[in-house]
Amino acid sequence: MWWLRRADLQRYGAIVAVLWLAGCAAAFVPVTSDPQEKLNWAGGLVHMGSRPLPAERLIQEAIAIYKHRNDEVGLAGAYRVYASFFASPAIERWRKWYAEHGFLDETATVDNRYAKSIEYFQKAAAIYTRYNRTDWLTYLNLNMGLTYEQMGDRDSACRAFERSAENYRATARFGPEIKVAADYHEVLASHKKHVC
C-alpha cells in the first residue's frame, strides 16, 4: 500500500512537471549562441507557432550579439525580424498579456506596435542602404509597405511598395535577375492595385 502511494505521487509529480514545462513560454525553445539561428527560431515561433514571448527574447539576444560583434549587416537582419514581430497577428492574440506586462522593448506598446515595426524596418533599411544591399531592401520595403497598409497609411504604403520595386530593378541591374519568392510580383502588384 505504501508503494502504491509513492508510485502515484511519482506519477503525479511527473504529470505536474510536464504540464509546467508545456505552460512555460520558453518550453521547447532550443538554446543556441548563433544569432542567426535565434532569429530563425524567433520567426518560426511568431509566424507558425504563435509564441511571441520567447520569440522576442531570442530577437533581443540576437541584437545584443550582433551589437557586441559590431556586425551591422547581421544587426540589420535582427531589426528586420523585430519589425516583422511587431507587425505580426500573433501579437494581437496576446494583446491582453502585452497590455498588462509590456514588451522587452519598453518603448513599445500594443497600441504603437505598428509604428514600432516601421521604426525597426527603417533602422534595418539605413544599414542595408549603407551596404548597398538592394536585394534585402526589396523585401524590407515590401514588408514595410504591408505594415503601413495595416496602419491605414496608404501614401506611405505606396511609397514603400515603389521603393521595393526600385530595389528589385537595381538588384537585377547588378547581375542576373534577383531570385525572389515566387509570389513577390503578384503580392506587390496586388497590394499596389488595392492601396495605390
C-alpha positions as CSV (number, residue, x, y, z in Angstrom):
1,M,0.0,0.0,0.0
2,W,2.8,2.4,0.8
3,W,4.5,1.7,-2.5
4,L,1.3,2.4,-4.4
5,R,1.1,5.8,-2.8
6,R,4.7,6.5,-3.6
7,A,4.2,5.4,-7.3
8,D,1.0,7.6,-7.5
9,L,3.0,10.5,-6.1
10,Q,5.8,10.0,-8.6
11,R,3.3,9.8,-11.5
12,Y,1.5,12.9,-10.2
13,G,4.9,14.7,-9.9
14,A,5.8,13.7,-13.5
15,I,2.4,15.0,-14.8
16,V,2.8,18.3,-12.9
17,A,6.4,18.7,-14.3
18,V,5.2,18.1,-17.9
19,L,2.3,20.5,-17.5
20,W,4.5,23.1,-16.0
21,L,7.0,22.8,-18.9
22,A,4.3,22.9,-21.5
23,G,2.8,26.1,-19.9
24,C,6.2,27.8,-19.8
25,A,6.6,30.4,-22.6
26,A,10.1,29.2,-23.4
27,A,9.4,25.5,-23.3
28,F,10.9,23.5,-26.1
29,V,12.9,26.5,-27.4
30,P,16.5,25.3,-28.2
31,V,19.5,27.1,-26.7
32,T,22.0,28.4,-29.2
33,S,24.7,31.1,-29.3
34,D,24.3,31.6,-33.0
35,P,22.3,34.9,-33.5
36,Q,21.0,33.8,-37.0
37,E,19.7,30.6,-35.5
38,K,18.0,32.7,-32.8
39,L,16.3,34.8,-35.5
40,N,15.3,31.7,-37.5
41,W,13.7,30.2,-34.3
42,A,12.0,33.5,-33.4
43,G,10.5,33.8,-36.9
44,G,9.0,30.3,-36.6
45,L,7.8,30.9,-33.1
46,V,5.9,34.0,-34.1
47,H,4.6,33.2,-37.5
48,M,3.9,29.4,-37.2
49,G,3.6,28.8,-33.5
50,S,2.0,32.0,-32.3
51,R,4.6,32.1,-29.4
52,P,5.8,35.7,-29.4
53,L,7.0,35.7,-25.8
54,P,10.1,33.5,-26.4
55,A,10.5,34.9,-29.9
56,E,11.0,38.4,-28.6
57,R,13.6,37.2,-26.1
58,L,15.5,35.4,-28.9
59,I,15.4,38.5,-31.1
60,Q,16.7,40.7,-28.3
61,E,19.5,38.2,-27.7
62,A,20.5,38.2,-31.4
63,I,20.5,42.0,-31.4
64,A,22.8,42.1,-28.4
65,I,25.2,39.5,-30.0
66,Y,25.3,41.4,-33.3
67,K,26.0,44.7,-31.5
68,H,28.8,43.1,-29.5
69,R,30.3,41.8,-32.7
70,N,29.9,45.1,-34.5
71,D,28.2,43.1,-37.2
72,E,26.0,45.8,-38.9
73,V,24.5,43.6,-41.6
74,G,23.6,40.9,-39.0
75,L,22.1,43.7,-36.9
76,A,20.0,44.9,-39.8
77,G,18.6,41.3,-40.2
78,A,17.7,41.3,-36.5
79,Y,16.0,44.7,-36.8
80,R,14.1,43.3,-39.8
81,V,12.9,40.3,-37.8
82,Y,11.9,42.5,-34.9
83,A,9.9,44.8,-37.2
84,S,8.1,41.7,-38.5
85,F,7.5,40.6,-34.9
86,F,5.7,43.9,-34.1
87,A,3.5,43.7,-37.2
88,S,2.6,40.0,-36.6
89,P,-1.0,39.0,-36.0
90,A,0.4,36.8,-33.1
91,I,0.8,40.0,-31.1
92,E,-3.0,40.7,-31.4
93,R,-3.7,37.2,-30.0
94,W,-1.5,38.1,-27.0
95,R,-2.9,41.7,-26.7
96,K,-4.2,41.4,-23.2
97,W,-0.9,40.0,-21.9
98,Y,1.2,42.7,-23.6
99,A,-1.1,45.4,-22.4
100,E,-0.6,44.2,-18.8
101,H,3.1,43.3,-19.0
102,G,4.6,45.1,-22.0
103,F,7.3,44.2,-24.4
104,L,11.0,43.7,-23.8
105,D,11.5,46.9,-25.8
106,E,10.0,49.1,-23.2
107,T,9.2,51.9,-25.7
108,A,6.7,49.5,-27.5
109,T,3.1,49.2,-26.5
110,V,0.2,47.3,-28.0
111,D,-1.2,50.5,-29.4
112,N,2.1,51.7,-31.0
113,R,3.3,48.4,-32.2
114,Y,2.9,49.1,-35.9
115,A,4.8,52.4,-35.6
116,K,7.5,50.4,-33.7
117,S,7.6,47.9,-36.6
118,I,8.2,50.8,-39.0
119,E,10.9,52.2,-36.7
120,Y,12.8,48.8,-36.8
121,F,12.3,48.5,-40.6
122,Q,13.8,52.0,-41.0
123,K,16.8,51.0,-38.8
124,A,17.4,48.0,-41.0
125,A,16.9,50.0,-44.2
126,A,19.5,52.5,-43.1
127,I,22.1,49.8,-42.7
128,Y,21.2,47.9,-45.9
129,T,21.4,51.2,-47.8
130,R,24.9,51.9,-46.5
131,Y,26.0,48.4,-47.7
132,N,24.0,48.7,-50.9
133,R,22.0,45.5,-50.2
134,T,19.2,46.2,-52.6
135,D,18.3,42.5,-52.5
136,W,17.3,42.8,-48.9
137,L,15.8,46.2,-49.3
138,T,13.4,44.7,-51.9
139,Y,11.8,42.6,-49.3
140,L,12.2,45.0,-46.5
141,N,10.3,47.8,-48.3
142,L,7.6,45.3,-49.4
143,N,7.0,44.4,-45.8
144,M,7.2,48.0,-44.7
145,G,4.5,48.8,-47.2
146,L,2.3,46.0,-45.9
147,T,2.8,47.4,-42.4
148,Y,1.8,50.9,-43.5
149,E,-1.2,49.3,-45.2
150,Q,-2.2,47.7,-41.9
151,M,-1.9,51.1,-40.2
152,G,-4.2,52.7,-42.9
153,D,-1.4,54.9,-44.2
154,R,-1.9,54.5,-47.9
155,D,0.5,57.1,-49.1
156,S,3.4,55.7,-47.1
157,A,2.5,52.2,-48.2
158,C,2.6,53.2,-51.9
159,R,6.0,54.9,-51.4
160,A,7.3,51.7,-49.7
161,F,5.9,49.5,-52.5
162,E,7.6,51.7,-55.1
163,R,10.9,51.6,-53.2
164,S,10.6,47.8,-53.2
165,A,10.1,47.7,-57.0
166,E,13.1,50.2,-57.4
167,N,15.3,48.0,-55.2
168,Y,14.3,44.9,-57.3
169,R,15.2,46.7,-60.5
170,A,18.5,47.9,-59.0
171,T,19.5,44.4,-57.9
172,A,18.6,43.0,-61.3
173,R,21.0,45.5,-63.0
174,F,23.9,44.2,-60.9
175,G,23.8,40.8,-62.4
176,P,21.4,38.0,-63.2
177,E,17.9,38.7,-62.2
178,I,17.3,38.6,-58.4
179,K,15.7,35.4,-57.3
180,V,12.6,36.4,-55.4
181,A,9.8,34.4,-53.8
182,A,7.5,33.0,-56.4
183,D,4.7,35.3,-55.4
184,Y,6.7,38.6,-54.9
185,H,5.5,40.2,-58.1
186,E,1.9,39.0,-57.5
187,V,1.9,40.3,-53.9
188,L,3.4,43.6,-54.9
189,A,1.0,44.2,-57.8
190,S,-2.0,43.1,-55.8
191,H,-1.2,45.5,-52.9
192,K,-0.2,48.4,-55.1
193,K,-3.5,48.0,-57.0
194,H,-5.6,47.8,-53.8
195,V,-3.8,50.6,-51.9
196,C,-2.4,52.9,-54.5
